[in-house]
Amino acid sequence: MGNSGSKINFRKAVVELTTKKSKVEEDAFWEELCASNINSAADIFSLITADDVRSLRDNSPSNLAALCYKTVDRITAACNSPSAISSTKVLNCIRLLTRVCPYLFEDSDWKCFFWSLPPAEENEQFPHQPLAYTLISALTDLLFCPEFTVSSLRNHPEGSDDLSAIDSCEYIWEAGVGFATKPPQVAEHDQRRTEILKLLLTCFSEVIYVSVSDENRMRWIARFTSAENRHVLPLFTSLLNIVCAYDPVGFGVPYNYLLFTDSREPLVQTALQVLIVCLDSETQSSDKKNEYADNFFINYLSRIHREEDFEFMLKGMTRLLTNPLVATYLPSSTKKITCHQELLVLLWKCCEYNQKFMFYLLKTSDVLEVLVPILFHISASRNDSARVGLIHMGVFIILLLSGERNFGVRLNKPYTPRAAIDVQSFTGTHADLLILVCY
């Protein structure tokens, strides 16, 4: 009953925001809006319609600007006092920004809003820098905030009020590349990480609203992946490890995914999307006028060299790519994932930026464990025009691998047919399977 009443009050506040000319100075109004008892981002999206945001943008621009300033201010305040953090308030601010940002990007008049300095009346609340810098810094701090998105360490005192003093490399989300300690998995932490990453992904989406010739179209990603982001290394490692360590099947108990909520899957999907977006080489520019810096995500990926790291990455990607091919006696008894296209992009990026990884892939028989699911997805997508991008990515990876002699040698291994791949029955090698699927 209380939750229903809170939603009604929240909706009234949204209507008031779009109809009244100025709410800039009403701190009580903003506090009530941000502190509303909203359970999920889906609630925010249903309570604030697209028409509401466009009306707010076109008819009450001062209120929309105030909404952005007030939400970023509260997110920043939470970083400055993490021991007194209000998860409800912070998450609502994150959800509000996730909802309104795309509508700012689609309007050319708001194109530079996040990249300009706050007005004089807001300067006391923000550092003397563009609002985008403040937002990215606050969000990345929150991704490594003890007891909010990560568990506290035993050798560190709880309730630290200085996130800037925290070494975020000690709080990497998952064991794997460059980090051996497996942290505890907490569902609430996973959910909060997912919401923050979705806001970052929304900010990165500015690129789809501007012209290809716009030299600043990658500025959000460039800032996030540059050395100006002090968390760039633990962020890269956390995203990569979360994806490669994920096992949707687990211990293999039939229908276990129907009995328990998997908090890790939404995080894995969002982390994978953020990771491949940040591995875009277009963020590295030689043109000094657009102020793009080196992309440290690409830099760190290219510098991975230990075979145990390559094994971890390859096994993780192979496990997820082969997920649809897992055969069981009980129908639909194992969990199926849907992020195969993103996984193929990640595999492509790993091979493109790290030659040592590609050579490791080619020298092991695991290359066939990668080839078979790629051929499966090509075969399954051939009659679906919406999945043509997946076909292209699969073909690109095979083309890249086919330039190496070891790949041709591996293709001579006999193939054991799997019912999941829709090809005519045959007895032969993996080379025969490749030919049948492609032709």
Stockholm file with secondary structure:
# STOCKHOLM 1.0

chainA/1-439         MGNSGSKINFRKAVVELTTKKSKVEEDAFWEELCASNINSAADIFSLITADDVRSLRDNSPSNLAALCYKTVDRITAACNSPSAISSTKVLNCIRLLTRVCPYLFEDSDWKCFFWSLPPAEENEQFPHQPLAYTLISALTDLLFCPEFTVSSLRNHPEGSDDLSAIDSCEYIWEAGVGFATKPPQVAEHDQRRTEILKLLLTCFSEVIYVSVSDENRMRWIARFTSAENRHVLPLFTSLLNIVCAYDPVGFGVPYNYLLFTDSREPLVQTALQVLIVCLDSETQSSDKKNEYADNFFINYLSRIHREEDFEFMLKGMTRLLTNPLVATYLPSSTKKITCHQELLVLLWKCCEYNQKFMFYLLKTSDVLEVLVPILFHISASRNDSARVGLIHMGVFIILLLSGERNFGVRLNKPYTPRAAIDVQSFTGTHADLLILVCY
#=GR chainA/1-439 SS CHHHHHHHHHHHHHHHHHHSSCCTTCHHHHHHHHTCCCCCHHHHHHHSCHHHHHHHHHHCHHHHHHHHHHHHHHHHHHHHCGGGCCHHHHHHHHHHHHHHHHHHHTSGGGTTSTTSCCCGGGTTTSCSSCHHHHHHHHHHHHTTCBTTTBCCCTTSCTTCSCGGGSCGGGGCSSSBTTBCCCCCCCHHHHHHHHHHHHHHHHHHGGGGGSCTTCTTTTHHHHHHTSTTSTTHHHHHHHHHHHHHHCCSSTTCCTTHHHHSCCSHHHHHHHHHHHHHHHTCGGGCCSCGGGTCCCCHHHHHHHHCCCHHHHHHHHHHHHHHHTGGGCCCSSTTCSCCCCCHHHHHHHHHHHHHHCHHHHHHHHHSTHHHHHHHHHHHHHHHHTTCGGGHHHHHHHHHHHHHHHTSHHHHHHTTSEECCCTTSCSCCCCEEHHHHHHHHHC
#=GC SS_cons         CHHHHHHHHHHHHHHHHHHSSCCTTCHHHHHHHHTCCCCCHHHHHHHSCHHHHHHHHHHCHHHHHHHHHHHHHHHHHHHHCGGGCCHHHHHHHHHHHHHHHHHHHTSGGGTTSTTSCCCGGGTTTSCSSCHHHHHHHHHHHHTTCBTTTBCCCTTSCTTCSCGGGSCGGGGCSSSBTTBCCCCCCCHHHHHHHHHHHHHHHHHHGGGGGSCTTCTTTTHHHHHHTSTTSTTHHHHHHHHHHHHHHCCSSTTCCTTHHHHSCCSHHHHHHHHHHHHHHHTCGGGCCSCGGGTCCCCHHHHHHHHCCCHHHHHHHHHHHHHHHTGGGCCCSSTTCSCCCCCHHHHHHHHHHHHHHCHHHHHHHHHSTHHHHHHHHHHHHHHHHTTCGGGHHHHHHHHHHHHHHHTSHHHHHHTTSEECCCTTSCSCCCCEEHHHHHHHHHC
//
